[in-house]
Amino acid sequence: MTLYLISLSIFLLYILAAILKFGVPKSLSETYYLFRTGKVLFWIWSVVAVLPLTMFWFDKLEGTNIQALAFFGCTALIFVTTAGDFKHKSQEKTHYIAAGLCALLSHICLFIFAPMMILVAIPVFVGCWILGGISGTYRDNVGLAKHKNSLLFWLEMGCFINVYIGLVLF
C-alpha cells in the first residue's frame, strides 16, 4: 500500500501544480510544454509516479494470468513519456498510439481483474466528460489567460482515476 500512496501523492502533486500554475491544460502531455523544465520534469514525474504504481499493480496481480496486460499497459505509458515532445512529427504517432494502448490495456486488465469496476468506470468517465466540457481556462508561461477545450485532459484523468480506484477497491 505504501507504493500506491507514493504514486498517488506524486501524481496529485504534479497535476495540482500544473493546474494551479497554468489552469487546466488541453492534455496531461501538454504540461511537457507548459513547465519551463518540461522534458525533465515530465519524465521524472512519470517515472516517480508510475513505477511504484506498477510494482503495486504487479504485486496485486501475482498468480493471475493477466499480469501481461498490466505490463504492456505500463510499458505503453513509458513510450508516452519518452515521446513526450508530441508536437514533433518524429514523436507524434508513438505518443498517441502508446497513450491509446496504455488506456485500453490498463482498462481491459482492470475489467478482467474486477468486472464490477465497469460500474465505477462509467460514472468516472461521465464525470470527467462533464468536467472537460465546463473547464478550459489556463495561463500560459507569460501569465496570459487562454481558453481552450480540456476534454482530453479530463478523459486522461478518468483513466488514471479508474486505475487508482480499481487497484484499491478490488
MDTraj code that builds the backbone (N, CA, C; nanometers):
import mdtraj as md
import numpy as np

residues = "MET THR LEU TYR LEU ILE SER LEU SER ILE PHE LEU LEU TYR ILE LEU ALA ALA ILE LEU LYS PHE GLY VAL PRO LYS SER LEU SER GLU THR TYR TYR LEU PHE ARG THR GLY LYS VAL LEU PHE TRP ILE TRP SER VAL VAL ALA VAL LEU PRO LEU THR MET PHE TRP PHE ASP LYS LEU GLU GLY THR ASN ILE GLN ALA LEU ALA PHE PHE GLY CYS THR ALA LEU ILE PHE VAL THR THR ALA GLY ASP PHE LYS HIS LYS SER GLN GLU LYS THR HIS TYR ILE ALA ALA GLY LEU CYS ALA LEU LEU SER HIS ILE CYS LEU PHE ILE PHE ALA PRO MET MET ILE LEU VAL ALA ILE PRO VAL PHE VAL GLY CYS TRP ILE LEU GLY GLY ILE SER GLY THR TYR ARG ASP ASN VAL GLY LEU ALA LYS HIS LYS ASN SER LEU LEU PHE TRP LEU GLU MET GLY CYS PHE ILE ASN VAL TYR ILE GLY LEU VAL LEU PHE".split()
xyz = np.array([
    [0.0821, -0.1198, 0.0000],
    [0.0000, 0.0000, 0.0000],
    [0.0865, 0.1262, 0.0000],
    [0.2073, 0.1157, 0.0531],
    [0.2982, 0.2305, 0.0552],
    [0.3314, 0.2752, -0.0866],
    [0.3576, 0.1797, -0.1752],
    [0.3875, 0.2130, -0.3151],
    [0.2697, 0.2852, -0.3800],
    [0.1509, 0.2395, -0.3513],
    [0.0295, 0.3012, -0.4045],
    [0.0200, 0.4467, -0.3579],
    [0.0416, 0.4693, -0.2290],
    [0.0301, 0.6046, -0.1730],
    [0.1392, 0.6976, -0.2254],
    [0.2591, 0.6452, -0.2449],
    [0.3673, 0.7255, -0.3036],
    [0.3264, 0.7686, -0.4443],
    [0.2808, 0.6737, -0.5222],
    [0.2404, 0.7029, -0.6594],
    [0.1266, 0.8055, -0.6625],
    [0.0238, 0.7828, -0.5839],
    [-0.0908, 0.8730, -0.5813],
    [-0.0489, 1.0139, -0.5389],
    [0.0365, 1.0238, -0.4389],
    [0.0828, 1.1551, -0.3904],
    [0.1598, 1.2307, -0.4980],
    [0.2531, 1.1646, -0.5626],
    [0.3330, 1.2283, -0.6677],
    [0.2435, 1.2671, -0.7857],
    [0.1530, 1.1790, -0.8218],
    [0.0601, 1.2069, -0.9311],
    [-0.0215, 1.3331, -0.9013],
    [-0.0812, 1.3379, -0.7824],
    [-0.1655, 1.4517, -0.7451],
    [-0.0857, 1.5814, -0.7337],
    [0.0349, 1.5751, -0.6785],
    [0.1177, 1.6952, -0.6663],
    [0.1491, 1.7560, -0.8030],
    [0.1838, 1.6715, -0.8974],
    [0.2164, 1.7203, -1.0324],
    [0.0931, 1.7819, -1.0986],
    [-0.0189, 1.7130, -1.0909],
    [-0.1423, 1.7625, -1.1539],
    [-0.1861, 1.8933, -1.0896],
    [-0.1836, 1.8983, -0.9568],
    [-0.2229, 2.0212, -0.8871],
    [-0.1294, 2.1359, -0.9196],
    [0.0007, 2.1092, -0.9254],
    [0.0976, 2.2138, -0.9599],
    [0.0690, 2.2681, -1.0997],
    [0.0407, 2.1792, -1.1932],
    [0.0119, 2.2224, -1.3304],
    [-0.1162, 2.3050, -1.3360],
    [-0.2208, 2.2603, -1.2682],
    [-0.3482, 2.3325, -1.2714],
    [-0.3373, 2.4667, -1.1999],
    [-0.2691, 2.4702, -1.0860],
    [-0.2547, 2.5965, -1.0132],
    [-0.1691, 2.6968, -1.0893],
    [-0.0686, 2.6492, -1.1582],
    [0.0210, 2.7392, -1.2312],
    [-0.0356, 2.7822, -1.3657],
    [-0.1007, 2.6905, -1.4386],
    [-0.1428, 2.7184, -1.5751],
    [-0.2926, 2.7080, -1.5982],
    [-0.3682, 2.6611, -1.5011],
    [-0.5077, 2.6292, -1.5239],
    [-0.5152, 2.4882, -1.5816],
    [-0.6315, 2.4477, -1.6252],
    [-0.6491, 2.3124, -1.6780],
    [-0.5897, 2.3066, -1.8191],
    [-0.4889, 2.2216, -1.8406],
    [-0.4283, 2.2131, -1.9739],
    [-0.5173, 2.1354, -2.0711],
    [-0.4811, 2.1396, -2.1991],
    [-0.5556, 2.0639, -2.3006],
    [-0.5429, 1.9140, -2.2773],
    [-0.4245, 1.8728, -2.2354],
    [-0.3996, 1.7320, -2.2068],
    [-0.2897, 1.7235, -2.1027],
    [-0.2760, 1.6078, -2.0433],
    [-0.1694, 1.5872, -1.9465],
    [-0.0340, 1.6048, -2.0136],
    [-0.0215, 1.5578, -2.1352],
    [0.1054, 1.5689, -2.2076],
    [0.1419, 1.7127, -2.2403],
    [0.0450, 1.8011, -2.2440],
    [0.0745, 1.9419, -2.2717],
    [0.1601, 2.0035, -2.1616],
    [0.1565, 1.9460, -2.0418],
    [0.2392, 2.0003, -1.9335],
    [0.3875, 1.9881, -1.9672],
    [0.4218, 1.8985, -2.0596],
    [0.5585, 1.8866, -2.1087],
    [0.6063, 2.0215, -2.1627],
    [0.5155, 2.0947, -2.2279],
    [0.5499, 2.2236, -2.2873],
    [0.5263, 2.3399, -2.1919],
    [0.4308, 2.3263, -2.1017],
    [0.3963, 2.4382, -2.0138],
    [0.5043, 2.4662, -1.9090],
    [0.5550, 2.3622, -1.8462],
    [0.6618, 2.3829, -1.7491],
    [0.7913, 2.4141, -1.8238],
    [0.8659, 2.5107, -1.7753],
    [0.9916, 2.5504, -1.8421],
    [1.0919, 2.4356, -1.8478],
    [1.0899, 2.3505, -1.7482],
    [1.1795, 2.2339, -1.7452],
    [1.1054, 2.1119, -1.7955],
    [1.0141, 2.1334, -1.8884],
    [0.9201, 2.0336, -1.9358],
    [0.9709, 1.8927, -1.9506],
    [1.0713, 1.8725, -2.0333],
    [1.1173, 1.7377, -2.0638],
    [1.1620, 1.6649, -1.9377],
    [1.2454, 1.7283, -1.8593],
    [1.2995, 1.6647, -1.7390],
    [1.1900, 1.6432, -1.6354],
    [1.1096, 1.7453, -1.6095],
    [1.0042, 1.7338, -1.5089],
    [0.8994, 1.6304, -1.5482],
    [0.8586, 1.6303, -1.6743],
    [0.7590, 1.5342, -1.7226],
    [0.8115, 1.3913, -1.7085],
    [0.9368, 1.3712, -1.7447],
    [0.9971, 1.2389, -1.7357],
    [1.0103, 1.1942, -1.5904],
    [1.0614, 1.2810, -1.5044],
    [1.0774, 1.2469, -1.3622],
    [0.9419, 1.2166, -1.3001],
    [0.8434, 1.3012, -1.3289],
    [0.7092, 1.2782, -1.2739],
    [0.6558, 1.1425, -1.3177],
    [0.6697, 1.1133, -1.4448],
    [0.6175, 0.9864, -1.4957],
    [0.6823, 0.8669, -1.4277],
    [0.8132, 0.8700, -1.4160],
    [0.8846, 0.7577, -1.3546],
    [0.8493, 0.7458, -1.2063],
    [0.8526, 0.8581, -1.1348],
    [0.8303, 0.8544, -0.9897],
    [0.6849, 0.8221, -0.9556],
    [0.5916, 0.8610, -1.0402],
    [0.4508, 0.8306, -1.0133],
    [0.4121, 0.6910, -1.0617],
    [0.4653, 0.6504, -1.1760],
    [0.4197, 0.5266, -1.2384],
    [0.4940, 0.4030, -1.1880],
    [0.6221, 0.4145, -1.1615],
    [0.6985, 0.2974, -1.1181],
    [0.6432, 0.2346, -0.9895],
    [0.6174, 0.3126, -0.8838],
    [0.5583, 0.2498, -0.7644],
    [0.4201, 0.1900, -0.7905],
    [0.3411, 0.2575, -0.8740],
    [0.2079, 0.2057, -0.9046],
    [0.2185, 0.0745, -0.9817],
    [0.3133, 0.0678, -1.0727],
    [0.3345, -0.0547, -1.1497],
    [0.3736, -0.1705, -1.0585],
    [0.4658, -0.1447, -0.9665],
    [0.5073, -0.2504, -0.8731],
    [0.3909, -0.2941, -0.7852],
    [0.3098, -0.1994, -0.7402],
    [0.1919, -0.2321, -0.6596],
    [0.0938, -0.3164, -0.7410],
    [0.0729, -0.2772, -0.8656],
    [-0.0207, -0.3471, -0.9540],
    [0.0271, -0.4899, -0.9805],
    [0.1551, -0.5063, -1.0098],
    [0.2083, -0.6406, -1.0344],
    [0.1930, -0.7286, -0.9121],
    [0.2176, -0.6728, -0.7952],
    [0.2030, -0.7493, -0.6716],
    [0.0573, -0.7921, -0.6531],
    [-0.0344, -0.7019, -0.6831],
    [-0.1765, -0.7316, -0.6678],
    [-0.2220, -0.8407, -0.7660],
    [-0.1586, -0.8456, -0.8829],
    [-0.1971, -0.9427, -0.9861],
    [-0.1168, -1.0719, -0.9796],
    [-0.0314, -1.0844, -0.8808],
    [0.0532, -1.2040, -0.8716],
    [-0.0322, -1.3300, -0.8689],
    [0.0075, -1.4257, -0.9498],
    [-0.0642, -1.5524, -0.9558],
    [-0.1792, -1.5526, -1.0550],
    [-0.2026, -1.4391, -1.1215],
    [-0.3087, -1.4347, -1.2227],
    [-0.2441, -1.4430, -1.3612],
    [-0.3258, -1.4652, -1.4601],
    [-0.2728, -1.4726, -1.5959],
    [-0.2914, -1.3422, -1.6727],
    [-0.3177, -1.2327, -1.6024],
    [-0.3363, -1.1037, -1.6697],
    [-0.2251, -1.0036, -1.6375],
    [-0.1186, -1.0498, -1.5735],
    [-0.0069, -0.9591, -1.5447],
    [0.0494, -0.8992, -1.6731],
    [0.0462, -0.9728, -1.7820],
    [0.0998, -0.9223, -1.9090],
    [0.0243, -0.7979, -1.9556],
    [-0.1078, -0.7944, -1.9341],
    [-0.1844, -0.6757, -1.9729],
    [-0.1385, -0.5531, -1.8952],
    [-0.1194, -0.5694, -1.7659],
    [-0.0700, -0.4582, -1.6839],
    [0.0700, -0.4181, -1.7291],
    [0.1538, -0.5167, -1.7572],
    [0.2905, -0.4891, -1.8013],
    [0.2901, -0.4090, -1.9316],
    [0.2132, -0.4536, -2.0300],
    [0.2121, -0.3837, -2.1581],
    [0.1449, -0.2465, -2.1474],
    [0.0452, -0.2343, -2.0603],
    [-0.0156, -0.1032, -2.0372],
    [0.0834, -0.0057, -1.9772],
    [0.1594, -0.0526, -1.8797],
    [0.2614, 0.0326, -1.8168],
    [0.3759, 0.0611, -1.9132],
    [0.4124, -0.0362, -1.9934],
    [0.5168, -0.0162, -2.0939],
    [0.4725, 0.0893, -2.1951],
    [0.3463, 0.0868, -2.2335],
    [0.2948, 0.1880, -2.3255],
    [0.3075, 0.3270, -2.2643],
    [0.2854, 0.3376, -2.1336],
    [0.2993, 0.4671, -2.0670],
    [0.4441, 0.5157, -2.0706],
    [0.5384, 0.4232, -2.0666],
    [0.6792, 0.4611, -2.0792],
    [0.7042, 0.5218, -2.2178],
    [0.6421, 0.4639, -2.3210],
    [0.6559, 0.5200, -2.4555],
    [0.5913, 0.6579, -2.4656],
    [0.4800, 0.6784, -2.3965],
    [0.4170, 0.8105, -2.3933],
    [0.5159, 0.9123, -2.3360],
    [0.5820, 0.8726, -2.2290],
    [0.6764, 0.9622, -2.1628],
    [0.7991, 0.9891, -2.2489],
    [0.8558, 0.8862, -2.3083],
    [0.9759, 0.9067, -2.3888],
    [0.9456, 0.9822, -2.5178],
    [0.8224, 0.9784, -2.5622],
    [0.7814, 1.0566, -2.6794],
    [0.6973, 1.1755, -2.6326],
    [0.7389, 1.2378, -2.5243],
    [0.6642, 1.3486, -2.4650],
    [0.6553, 1.4711, -2.5544],
    [0.7503, 1.4888, -2.6438],
    [0.7533, 1.6023, -2.7353],
    [0.6622, 1.5719, -2.8544],
    [0.5338, 1.5534, -2.8253],
    [0.4390, 1.5018, -2.9244],
    [0.4051, 1.5983, -3.0373],
    [0.4477, 1.7220, -3.0277],
    [0.4190, 1.8179, -3.1349],
    [0.5165, 1.8034, -3.2515],
    [0.6222, 1.7270, -3.2317],
    [0.7164, 1.6996, -3.3400],
    [0.6746, 1.5716, -3.4116],
    [0.6797, 1.5755, -3.5424],
    [0.6344, 1.4623, -3.6246],
    [0.7026, 1.3314, -3.5877],
    [0.8291, 1.3381, -3.5471],
    [0.9030, 1.2150, -3.5184],
    [0.8495, 1.1418, -3.3954],
    [0.7794, 1.2128, -3.3069],
    [0.7302, 1.1506, -3.1843],
    [0.5780, 1.1448, -3.1758],
    [0.5117, 1.2140, -3.2637],
    [0.3661, 1.2270, -3.2571],
    [0.2930, 1.0924, -3.2595],
    [0.3202, 1.0094, -3.3590],
    [0.2494, 0.8811, -3.3708],
    [0.2786, 0.7900, -3.2531],
    [0.4059, 0.7833, -3.2141],
    [0.4429, 0.6992, -3.0989],
    [0.3677, 0.7430, -2.9752],
    [0.3628, 0.8726, -2.9523],
    [0.2976, 0.9271, -2.8337],
    [0.1491, 0.8907, -2.8302],
    [0.0792, 0.9175, -2.9399],
    [-0.0650, 0.8939, -2.9419],
    [-0.1021, 0.7456, -2.9406],
    [-0.0290, 0.6657, -3.0157],
    [-0.0573, 0.5217, -3.0171],
    [-0.0299, 0.4617, -2.8802],
    [0.0824, 0.5003, -2.8183],
    [0.1160, 0.4487, -2.6853],
    [0.0137, 0.4931, -2.5813],
    [-0.0325, 0.6168, -2.5902],
    [-0.1338, 0.6651, -2.4944],
    [-0.2629, 0.5854, -2.5081],
    [-0.3058, 0.5610, -2.6307],
    [-0.4266, 0.4819, -2.6533],
    [-0.4120, 0.3397, -2.6033],
    [-0.2972, 0.2789, -2.6314],
    [-0.2725, 0.1424, -2.5831],
    [-0.2680, 0.1369, -2.4310],
    [-0.2058, 0.2354, -2.3703],
    [-0.1990, 0.2393, -2.2239],
    [-0.3390, 0.2422, -2.1637],
    [-0.4231, 0.3309, -2.2133],
    [-0.5596, 0.3421, -2.1613],
    [-0.6383, 0.2138, -2.1862],
    [-0.6291, 0.1617, -2.3073],
    [-0.7038, 0.0416, -2.3436],
    [-0.6596, -0.0802, -2.2621],
    [-0.5296, -0.1073, -2.2596],
    [-0.4791, -0.2264, -2.1900],
    [-0.4996, -0.2188, -2.0393],
    [-0.4804, -0.1008, -1.9825],
    [-0.4997, -0.0894, -1.8375],
    [-0.6456, -0.1120, -1.8001],
    [-0.7372, -0.0641, -1.8826],
    [-0.8791, -0.0835, -1.8511],
    [-0.9244, -0.2270, -1.8783],
    [-0.8736, -0.2881, -1.9825],
    [-0.9048, -0.4299, -2.0054],
    [-0.8570, -0.5119, -1.8860],
    [-0.7364, -0.4828, -1.8401],
    [-0.6818, -0.5535, -1.7241],
    [-0.7709, -0.5324, -1.6005],
    [-0.8109, -0.4074, -1.5777],
    [-0.8986, -0.3786, -1.4632],
    [-1.0309, -0.4530, -1.4743],
    [-1.0916, -0.4542, -1.5929],
    [-1.2230, -0.5166, -1.6096],
    [-1.2157, -0.6687, -1.5999],
    [-1.1044, -0.7272, -1.6406],
    [-1.0881, -0.8727, -1.6245],
    [-1.0645, -0.9053, -1.4780],
    [-0.9784, -0.8266, -1.4138],
    [-0.9437, -0.8496, -1.2731],
    [-1.0638, -0.8236, -1.1822],
    [-1.1385, -0.7196, -1.2125],
    [-1.2530, -0.6810, -1.1291],
    [-1.3678, -0.6379, -1.2197],
    [-1.4489, -0.7324, -1.2662],
    [-1.5577, -0.6983, -1.3590],
    [-1.6523, -0.5895, -1.3069],
    [-1.6661, -0.5806, -1.1761],
    [-1.7542, -0.4780, -1.1181],
    [-1.6965, -0.3376, -1.1375],
    [-1.5723, -0.3289, -1.1776],
    [-1.5074, -0.1996, -1.1994],
    [-1.5779, -0.1192, -1.3081],
    [-1.6493, -0.1867, -1.3966],
    [-1.7247, -0.1169, -1.5007],
    [-1.8282, -0.0235, -1.4383],
    [-1.8810, -0.0624, -1.3215],
    [-1.9797, 0.0214, -1.2522],
    [-1.9168, 0.1475, -1.1947],
    [-1.7869, 0.1455, -1.1752],
    [-1.7133, 0.2636, -1.1285],
    [-1.6653, 0.3445, -1.2480],
    [-1.6139, 0.2762, -1.3494],
    [-1.5505, 0.3427, -1.4636],
    [-1.6473, 0.4315, -1.5412],
    [-1.7680, 0.3847, -1.5629],
    [-1.8628, 0.4632, -1.6423],
    [-1.8954, 0.5963, -1.5755],
    [-1.9336, 0.5990, -1.4459],
    [-1.9589, 0.7294, -1.3827],
    [-1.8343, 0.8191, -1.3780],
    [-1.7164, 0.7597, -1.3612],
    [-1.5932, 0.8393, -1.3610],
    [-1.5749, 0.9061, -1.4964],
    [-1.5919, 0.8298, -1.6046],
    [-1.5755, 0.8884, -1.7377],
    [-1.6837, 0.9918, -1.7692],
    [-1.8061, 0.9672, -1.7266],
    [-1.9131, 1.0651, -1.7485],
    [-1.8810, 1.1939, -1.6719],
    [-1.8375, 1.1802, -1.5470],
    [-1.7990, 1.2971, -1.4679],
    [-1.6843, 1.3735, -1.5312],
    [-1.5862, 1.3017, -1.5808],
    [-1.4720, 1.3663, -1.6462],
    [-1.5140, 1.4328, -1.7767],
    [-1.6064, 1.3704, -1.8485],
    [-1.6577, 1.4294, -1.9719],
    [-1.7255, 1.5634, -1.9405],
    [-1.8044, 1.5653, -1.8348],
    [-1.8726, 1.6893, -1.7933],
    [-1.7697, 1.7943, -1.7520],
    [-1.6721, 1.7557, -1.6705],
    [-1.5671, 1.8494, -1.6305],
    [-1.4928, 1.9042, -1.7519],
    [-1.4661, 1.8193, -1.8477],
    [-1.3984, 1.8631, -1.9699],
    [-1.4805, 1.9633, -2.0486],
    [-1.6107, 1.9530, -2.0387],
    [-1.6968, 2.0458, -2.1103],
    [-1.7097, 2.1807, -2.0430],
    [-1.6929, 2.1851, -1.9094],
    [-1.7126, 2.3122, -1.8395],
    [-1.5824, 2.3817, -1.8017],
    [-1.4694, 2.3128, -1.8134],
    [-1.3422, 2.3776, -1.7793],
    [-1.2680, 2.4119, -1.9064],
    [-1.1738, 2.5014, -1.8943],
    [-1.0977, 2.5316, -2.0135],
    [-1.0220, 2.6625, -2.0120],
    [-0.9899, 2.7172, -1.8969],
    [-0.9095, 2.8377, -1.8915],
    [-0.7761, 2.8036, -1.8287],
    [-0.6705, 2.8549, -1.8859],
    [-0.5388, 2.8367, -1.8265],
    [-0.4533, 2.9588, -1.8547],
    [-0.3420, 2.9707, -1.7821],
    [-0.2480, 3.0793, -1.8030],
    [-0.1230, 3.0218, -1.8673],
    [-0.0746, 3.0878, -1.9709],
    [0.0473, 3.0394, -2.0352],
    [0.1690, 3.0824, -1.9527],
    [0.2876, 3.0539, -2.0032],
    [0.4107, 3.0859, -1.9289],
    [0.4272, 3.2354, -1.9022],
    [0.3621, 3.3187, -1.9806],
    [0.3722, 3.4626, -1.9626],
    [0.2635, 3.5131, -1.8678],
    [0.1674, 3.4306, -1.8351],
    [0.0602, 3.4679, -1.7436],
    [-0.0662, 3.5145, -1.8130],
    [-0.0733, 3.4983, -1.9438],
    [-0.1912, 3.5398, -2.0177],
    [-0.2991, 3.4323, -2.0111],
    [-0.4223, 3.4735, -1.9861],
    [-0.5318, 3.3770, -1.9789],
    [-0.5672, 3.3296, -2.1198],
    [-0.5840, 3.2009, -2.1352],
    [-0.6215, 3.1428, -2.2635],
    [-0.7383, 3.0480, -2.2403],
    [-0.8183, 3.0297, -2.3423],
    [-0.9326, 2.9395, -2.3328],
    [-0.9194, 2.8319, -2.4390],
    [-0.9531, 2.7118, -2.4031],
    [-0.9498, 2.6003, -2.4966],
    [-1.0261, 2.4833, -2.4393],
    [-1.0341, 2.3798, -2.5154],
    [-1.1050, 2.2596, -2.4758],
    [-1.0119, 2.1702, -2.3938],
    [-1.0530, 2.1334, -2.2756],
    [-0.9703, 2.0472, -2.1902],
    [-1.0314, 1.9077, -2.1751],
    [-1.1176, 1.8690, -2.2676],
    [-1.1837, 1.7389, -2.2592],
    [-1.0819, 1.6250, -2.2547],
    [-0.9801, 1.6309, -2.3374],
    [-0.8795, 1.5246, -2.3396],
    [-0.8107, 1.5110, -2.2040],
    [-0.7778, 1.6236, -2.1415],
    [-0.7152, 1.6193, -2.0088],
    [-0.8044, 1.5449, -1.9103],
    [-0.9323, 1.5771, -1.9081],
    [-1.0221, 1.5137, -1.8113],
    [-1.0466, 1.3667, -1.8422],
    [-1.0470, 1.3297, -1.9690],
    [-1.0592, 1.1877, -2.0024],
    [-0.9325, 1.1122, -1.9607],
    [-0.8163, 1.1758, -1.9765],
    [-0.6921, 1.1152, -1.9264],
    [-0.6981, 1.0996, -1.7743],
    [-0.7509, 1.2011, -1.7078],
    [-0.7657, 1.1922, -1.5623],
    [-0.8603, 1.0783, -1.5266],
    [-0.9645, 1.0598, -1.6052],
    [-1.0575, 0.9487, -1.5833],
    [-0.9863, 0.8147, -1.5904],
    [-0.8951, 0.7992, -1.6854],
    [-0.8173, 0.6742, -1.6957],
    [-0.7354, 0.6518, -1.5699],
    [-0.6637, 0.7540, -1.5266],
    [-0.5821, 0.7399, -1.4061],
    [-0.6685, 0.7180, -1.2816],
    [-0.7778, 0.7908, -1.2713],
    [-0.8680, 0.7751, -1.1559],
    [-0.9201, 0.6317, -1.1497],
    [-0.9608, 0.5775, -1.2642],
    [-1.0101, 0.4397, -1.2669],
    [-0.9036, 0.3408, -1.2212],
    [-0.7813, 0.3595, -1.2663],
    [-0.6733, 0.2691, -1.2246],
    [-0.6503, 0.2801, -1.0740],
    [-0.6400, 0.4021, -1.0237],
    [-0.6165, 0.4194, -0.8805],
    [-0.7324, 0.3629, -0.7972],
    [-0.8554, 0.3883, -0.8389],
    [-0.9708, 0.3347, -0.7656],
    [-0.9757, 0.1824, -0.7763],
    [-0.9588, 0.1320, -0.8979],
    [-0.9665, -0.0127, -0.9194],
    [-0.8631, -0.0905, -0.8392],
    [-0.7441, -0.0366, -0.8275],
    [-0.6404, -0.1077, -0.7543],
    [-0.6615, -0.1065, -0.6038],
    [-0.7313, -0.0077, -0.5545],
    [-0.7531, -0.0017, -0.4099],
    [-0.8835, -0.0711, -0.3687],
    [-0.9827, -0.0690, -0.4554],
    [-1.1127, -0.1289, -0.4203],
    [-1.1174, -0.2795, -0.4425],
    [-1.0454, -0.3293, -0.5427],
    [-1.0638, -0.4691, -0.5808],
    [-0.9380, -0.5512, -0.5622],
])
top = md.Topology()
chain = top.add_chain()
for i, resn in enumerate(residues, 1):
    res = top.add_residue(resn, chain, resSeq=i)
    for name in ("N", "CA", "C"):
        top.add_atom(name, md.element.get_by_symbol(name[0]), res)
traj = md.Trajectory(xyz[None], top)
